[in-house]
């Protein structure tokens, strides 16, 4: 069972935005912001945002790789590893 998110009306957020931001930053838990009784936005910590962006980027890359494999455009593991070794060797 998933945890119920914290929900705050935008009028309450306006009154004490600083405290809400501190809470989000300290707990890492998001706040759902409502306007006229409907969810309109989510306030998350910068760490949670960056993690989500990184995960989304990785998922997009994996999906693109899967499409390339299905289209017969994949690369052999040995050539990929050799290219990675060459790139890593250039930085060392």
C-alpha positions in Angstrom: 0.0 0.0 0.0 1.4 3.4 -0.9 1.7 6.3 1.5 -1.0 9.0 1.3 0.7 12.2 0.0 0.6 15.5 2.0 -2.0 17.8 0.4 -2.2 21.5 1.0 -4.5 24.1 -0.5 -2.7 26.9 -2.4 -4.2 29.5 0.1 -2.5 27.7 3.0 0.7 27.5 1.0 0.6 31.3 0.5 0.2 31.9 4.2 3.2 29.8 5.3 5.2 28.9 2.2 8.5 29.0 4.1 7.4 26.3 6.6 6.1 24.1 3.8 9.3 24.4 1.8 11.3 23.5 5.0 9.1 20.5 5.5 9.6 19.3 2.0 13.3 19.8 2.1 13.8 18.1 5.5 11.5 15.1 4.9 12.0 14.6 1.2 8.2 13.9 0.9 6.3 15.8 -1.8 3.3 18.1 -1.2 0.3 18.0 -3.5 -0.9 21.6 -4.0 -4.6 22.0 -4.7 -6.5 24.9 -6.2 -10.3 25.0 -6.0 -10.3 21.4 -4.6 -8.3 19.9 -7.4 -4.6 18.8 -7.5 -2.7 21.3 -9.7 1.0 21.0 -8.7 3.5 19.0 -6.7 6.2 20.6 -4.6 9.3 18.3 -4.2 12.8 18.8 -2.8 15.6 19.5 -5.3 17.1 16.1 -4.4 13.9 14.3 -5.3 13.5 16.3 -8.5 17.1 15.6 -9.6 16.7 11.9 -8.8 13.5 11.7 -10.9 15.1 13.5 -13.8 18.1 11.1 -13.7 15.8 8.1 -13.6 13.7 9.5 -16.5 16.8 10.1 -18.6 18.0 6.5 -18.0 14.5 5.1 -18.8 14.4 7.1 -22.1 17.9 5.8 -23.0 16.8 2.2 -22.3 13.7 2.6 -24.3 15.6 4.0 -27.2 18.1 1.2 -27.0 15.2 -1.4 -27.0 13.7 0.3 -30.1 17.1 0.2 -31.8 17.6 -3.5 -31.0 14.1 -4.3 -32.3 14.9 -2.4 -35.5 18.2 -4.4 -35.9 20.3 -1.4 -35.1 22.0 -2.7 -32.0 25.7 -3.0 -31.4 27.7 -6.0 -30.3 28.7 -6.0 -26.6 32.4 -6.4 -27.4 32.4 -3.2 -29.5 30.5 -1.2 -26.9 32.8 -2.3 -24.1 35.9 -1.5 -26.3 34.5 2.0 -27.0 33.8 2.5 -23.3 37.3 1.3 -22.3 38.7 3.8 -24.9 36.6 6.6 -23.5 37.5 5.8 -19.9 41.2 5.4 -20.8 41.2 8.8 -22.4 40.0 10.4 -19.1 42.5 8.5 -16.9 
